[in-house]
Amino acid sequence: MNKQMSISALIIAKNEATMIENCINSVKWCDEVIVIDDGSIDETREIAESLGALVISFKHNSFSRLREEALKRAKSAWVFYIDADERVTPTLAKEIKVMMETSDASVFNIQRENIYFGNKFRYGGWQDDWHERVFKRDSLKGWYGEVHESPKYTGHSIDLKTKLIHFTHRDTVSGLLKTAAWTPMEAQALFKSGIDKVTFLTLLRKGHMEFFRRAILKKGYKDGMPGLVEAVIQGINRILVYIQVWELQQNPSIDELYKTKETQIINLWKNK
């Protein structure tokens, strides 16, 4: 193995037993596969280890910290970040290897081809889904951002031609589970930024604006019923984020209100 051309696949996973196998199989061309298991309670770890991946248990609320933990474990000259619900095609694998040898760039940007409800999305904003995913290890200095994390690196980047397949939201329930995982973190970040008090009109405005942006401005309606359904879901997600900001803005806090109610009931029994 040419050490300078070696590459590690880095996967952040939590309860991805149904997705992890095909993801790992699509990166078998890499010199090593590392899975950072973020507290899975299903068979994610066992499946990954059975396929030869190095699995590291590391639970954290920050996606940046999870990515940095994976970076610390990598031994190759290059690293490739991929999610459990993403798949590499042979064409993309070949392009990555060729560009590692011929390009002077330290970062490769890859566009995702998003599959929602079994349909390829061409509109709704999903057509502009570019991400920095392949890095020269020495050029990647770290990550910042709790939810929508971004890399810090030296050197310049180039865009690859081949897309990375992204199998997202297979059904409503799986989409809601993802929403439940990331919206509290985004709400917390917004709350800490000191945004204005959230009102009912705020919720209506945020949800409507996100639907309008996805369905109309980004032409999501051209993806048919799946595109419109996804635009509705994104609007609901915005509303859920701001409802949670509203919760955090309550004074006294909702927690304190419940404690007061509990104390009142306890006192009723004491005074009986």
N, C-alpha and C positions, 0 to 999 in steps of 0.2 A: 504493500500500500504506500502510495506517495503521500507522505504526511502533509505536504502543502496543498494537496488536492483532496484531502479527507473531509468528510462532512458528517455532522451529527444531526439526526432528526430529533426535535424536542417537542414533546406533546404534553399539554396541560390537560388533565382529565379528572372528572368527578362523576361517578355513577354513569359511566359510558360503556357498560357491558355490551350493549347492542351495537355500538359503533366502533369500538376500539380495534377489533380484529381486522376489518377491512382497511382501516386507516394505516395500521402498522404494516399490513401486507403491501400497501402502495408505496411504502418508503423502505422496503427491504434492500433497495439499491444503495442506501446510505451505509456508512461504515459502522455506525452505532445508532441505536434507537433508545432514547431516554424518555420515560414517562414520569411526570410529576403528578402523583396521585393526591388530589386535594380532598382527602377525607371520604373516599368512596365507601359505601356500605353494600355495594353489589359485588359482582365478580370481576370488576375492571382489572384489579391487580393480578389475579390468577390468570386471566386470559392474556394479559400483556406479557407476563413472565413466561407463559407457555410458548409464546411466539419469539422468545429470545430477547425481549426488551429489558433494560435495566429500569426497575421501578423504584422510585424514591417517594416515601410518604412525607408530604409537607403540606400542611393545611394553613391557608392564609386568606384573609379577606381581600387583599390587594392583588390584582392581576399582574401588576408590575413586579411585586415581590416573587410571585410564582415564576414569572419568566426569568427573573434574575437567578433564582435558585436553579433552574434548569441550565442556565448559562454556566454557572459555577461547576456543574457536573460534567460538562462537555469536554472531550479530549481532542476533538478534531480542529482543523484549521478554519473550517467553515461550520456555521450552524444554520439549520432550517427549522423555523417554527411552524408547526402545523397543528390544527385543532382536530379533535377526534371525529368531528362530523365533516371533515374535508378529505378529499382524495386526490392523489397525484396520478396523472396519466403517464404512460411511457414517453410521450412526446415532451411533456413538461420536465420529466426527469432528465431526458437527454439534453434539453436546452440548458437546464441548470448546470449540468456537468460540463457542457461545452463552454458556457460563459465563465465558469470558474477558471478554466484554462486560458481563455482568450481575452477576457475583458479586464480592464484595470479598475473597474468599479469595485467598491467594497460592500455595496448593498444592492440587492435585486428586488424590485417591486413586482408583485404579481397581482393580476386582476382575478377576482373570483367570479365564477359562473354560479349564480345562486339558483338552487332548485327549491321551490316552495310548493308544498302540497303536490309534489310530483311533476311540477311544471317549471321549465326554464324561464326565468324572469329577464326581460329585455328592457324594462322601463321601471318607473317608480323610484328611481334613484339607485337601484341595485346594479345598473349598468356601469356605474362609476365607482365600483367597489374595489379600490386598489389598496394594497397593504405591503409594507416592507416586511419581508419574510426570510430572506437569505442574507446572511452577514458573514464577512470575514470576522472571525472571533475576536481578533485583536483590535478591530475597529469599533466593535460594539461596546460602548461604555456603560450601558445600563438602560433602565426603563423608568418612565415617570407617568403618573396618572393612576388613580385607583380603579376606575371602571374602563374608560376608553384609553388604554395605555398607549404610549408612543415611545419609540426608541431614541436613545442618544448615541450618536456615532460620528466617527470622523471619515473623511473621504466623500466620494459622490456616489449617487445611485443611478441605476438604469432600469428601464421597464422591460420585462420579458414579454414575449409575444403569446406564449401559451397560457391558458387560464387554469386556475386551480378550482376543481369542482367542490362546491359547498352544498352539502345536503342538510339544509336547515329545516325548521318547522315541518315535520312530517304530518302533524295533526295539531289540533287546537290545544290539547292537553300538554303535549311536549313543549309547545310555545309558551304556555302559561307557566310551566315549571321554570323555563329559562327566565321569564319575566320576573318571577318571584325571587330568583337568585340575584339579578343585577340591579333591579329598580331601587332596593333599599340603599345600595351604595351610592347610586347617582343622587338620590334624594338627600343623603347625608352630606354629599359634596356641595349641593346647591344650598342647603341649610347653612353650612359653614361659611359660604360665600356672602351670607347676609342679604339674600334676595328679599324683595318686598313681601309683605304679608299675602299669603295665598287666600283668595276668595273664591266663591262659587263661579264667578265670571272668569277667573283665572283658569279654572279647570275646563270650562267650556271653550275658552279661547285657545288654550294649548292643544286640546284634542282636535278641535276643528282645523286649526292651522296645520297640524301635522298631517291630517287626512287630506286636506286640500293640496298641500305640498306634494305628497306622494301620488295621489290619484290624478290631480289635474296638472299642476306645474311640471311634475316629472313624468306625466303621461302614463301613470300606472294603469289607467283604464284600458290601455292597449294590450295589457296582459290578460284581459278578460276578467271573469269572475274571480280567479285566484288573485289577480292584481288588486281588485277592489277590496276583497276580503283582507288582504295583507295591509292595505292602506288603513282600513278600519282598525285592525289590530295595533298598528303603529300609533294611531290616534289614542286608542285605549291605553297603551303603554305610557304615553305622555301624561295622560290623566292620572294614572296610577302613581307615577313619579311625584307629581305635584300634590296628590292627596297625602302621600307620605311626608312631603315637606310640610304640609299643613299640620299633620300630627306632631311633627317635631317643634313647630312654632307655638304650640299650646302652652299657656302659662296660667295656672299650674299645669304641669305635664299630665298627660293621660295616665301615666303610671301613678302619679301622686293622687289623682282623682280616685283611682281604684283603691289605693291604700286607705284613703279617707273613708270610702264606703265600707271597706272591710272592717276598719276600726269601729265605725258606727255600729255594725252588726255585733261585733265582739262585745262592745259596751252594753248593748241591749241585753245580751245573755248574762253579763256580769251583774246588771242591775235588776234582773228578773226576781 
